[in-house]
Amino acid sequence: MTLIQQLLMGSLYLGICLVVEAGLLVFCIHILRERLGILQRGQRFLQICVVLAVAIGLIVFAHTLQVWIWATALVFSGAIGDWNTAIYFSLATYTTLGYGDIVLGEEMRIFAAFGAVTGLFAFGMSTAFLVAALREVFLLEETAPVKER
């Protein structure tokens, strides 16, 4: 790929992944709001645990899906020939770990770097979401009648 193609395709896949991340976080917000409304009726500890487990599960799913999206792009572009290597490389790049044991050719390096940018954005969004969700849970806990705690 040329430099321009790498920038355009990398931006496209970054955008797709951020739409996936945002969409699943919005879905998660919907579930949390629905469940947090029920929390005011007893069994708070168990329900809070379930709500947070669902939120974390959806976040893990979102990150896994994005790694698969990048792996698919690498396999279909011909940059990496097999799925195991593509998933491994995508995961190492997405988490910005980048072991360096697999290095793409010069014609794909910038494209692959967008995978790291995707991971940075997605982890930032997920962290902000979890902080906001926990804040809501703690606010509910503070305002709940003493009998329900």
C-alpha positions in Angstrom: 0.0 0.0 0.0 1.1 3.5 -0.6 1.4 6.0 2.2 -1.9 7.6 1.3 -3.6 4.2 1.1 -2.3 3.2 4.5 -3.6 6.5 6.0 -7.0 6.2 4.4 -7.4 2.5 5.1 -6.1 2.8 8.6 -8.4 5.7 9.3 -11.3 3.7 7.9 -10.6 0.7 10.2 -10.0 3.0 13.1 -13.4 4.6 12.5 -15.2 1.2 12.2 -13.6 0.1 15.4 -14.6 3.3 17.3 -18.2 2.9 16.0 -18.2 -0.6 17.4 -16.8 0.6 20.7 -19.2 3.5 21.0 -22.1 1.3 19.9 -21.5 -1.3 22.5 -20.9 1.3 25.2 -24.2 2.9 24.3 -25.9 -0.5 24.5 -24.2 -1.1 27.8 -25.5 2.3 29.1 -29.0 1.3 28.1 -28.6 -2.0 30.1 -27.1 -0.3 33.1 -29.8 2.4 33.3 -32.5 -0.2 33.0 -30.9 -2.4 35.7 -29.8 0.5 38.0 -33.4 1.6 38.1 -34.3 -1.8 39.6 -31.5 -1.5 42.1 -33.6 0.6 44.4 -35.6 -2.4 45.4 -33.3 -4.7 47.4 -30.7 -7.3 46.8 -28.5 -4.4 45.9 -25.1 -6.1 46.3 -25.9 -9.0 44.0 -27.5 -6.8 41.4 -24.6 -4.3 41.4 -22.2 -7.3 40.9 -24.3 -8.6 38.0 -24.6 -5.1 36.4 -20.8 -4.5 36.6 -20.1 -8.1 35.3 -22.3 -7.4 32.3 -20.7 -4.1 31.7 -17.2 -5.6 31.9 -18.2 -8.5 29.7 -19.5 -6.2 27.0 -16.3 -4.2 27.1 -14.2 -7.3 26.8 -16.4 -8.4 23.8 -16.0 -4.9 22.2 -12.2 -5.1 22.5 -12.1 -8.7 21.2 -14.3 -7.8 18.2 -12.0 -4.9 17.4 -8.9 -7.2 17.5 -10.7 -9.5 15.1 -11.5 -6.6 12.8 -7.9 -5.7 12.6 -6.8 -9.3 12.1 -9.3 -9.6 9.2 -7.9 -6.5 7.6 -4.4 -7.9 7.8 -5.3 -11.3 6.4 -7.5 -9.9 3.6 -4.8 -7.3 2.7 -2.2 -10.1 2.4 0.0 -8.5 5.0 -0.2 -11.6 7.2 -0.9 -15.1 5.8 -2.6 -16.9 8.6 -5.3 -16.2 11.2 -3.2 -17.2 14.3 -0.4 -14.8 13.4 -2.9 -12.1 12.4 -4.8 -12.3 15.7 -1.6 -12.4 17.7 -0.2 -9.4 15.9 -3.4 -7.5 16.1 -3.7 -8.1 19.8 -0.1 -7.2 20.5 -0.5 -4.0 18.4 -4.0 -3.1 19.8 -2.7 -3.3 23.4 0.3 -1.3 22.3 2.5 -4.0 23.7 4.2 -4.7 20.3 6.6 -7.5 21.1 8.4 -6.9 17.8 8.7 -10.6 17.0 6.4 -10.0 14.0 7.1 -6.9 11.9 5.2 -6.0 8.8 6.9 -4.8 5.7 7.4 -1.1 5.0 4.2 -1.0 2.9 2.0 -1.9 5.9 3.7 -0.4 8.9 1.7 2.8 9.1 -1.5 0.9 8.5 -0.7 -1.4 11.4 0.1 1.6 13.6 -3.6 2.6 13.4 -4.3 -0.6 15.3 -2.4 0.7 18.2 -4.2 4.1 18.0 -7.5 2.2 17.9 -6.6 0.4 21.1 -5.6 3.6 22.8 -8.9 5.2 22.0 -10.9 2.1 22.9 -9.2 1.5 26.2 -9.6 5.2 27.0 -13.3 5.1 26.2 -13.8 1.9 28.2 -12.0 3.3 31.2 -14.0 6.5 31.2 -17.2 4.4 30.9 -16.3 2.2 33.8 -15.4 5.2 36.0 -18.7 6.9 35.1 -20.7 3.6 35.7 -19.0 3.1 39.1 -19.7 6.7 40.0 -23.4 6.1 39.3 -23.5 3.0 41.4 -21.8 4.7 44.3 -24.2 7.7 44.0 -27.2 5.3 44.1 -25.6 3.5 47.1 -25.2 6.9 49.0 -28.8 8.0 48.3 -30.4 4.6 49.1 -32.3 4.3 52.4 -30.2 2.7 55.1 -32.5 -0.3 55.2 -31.6 -1.3 51.7 -27.8 -1.1 52.1 
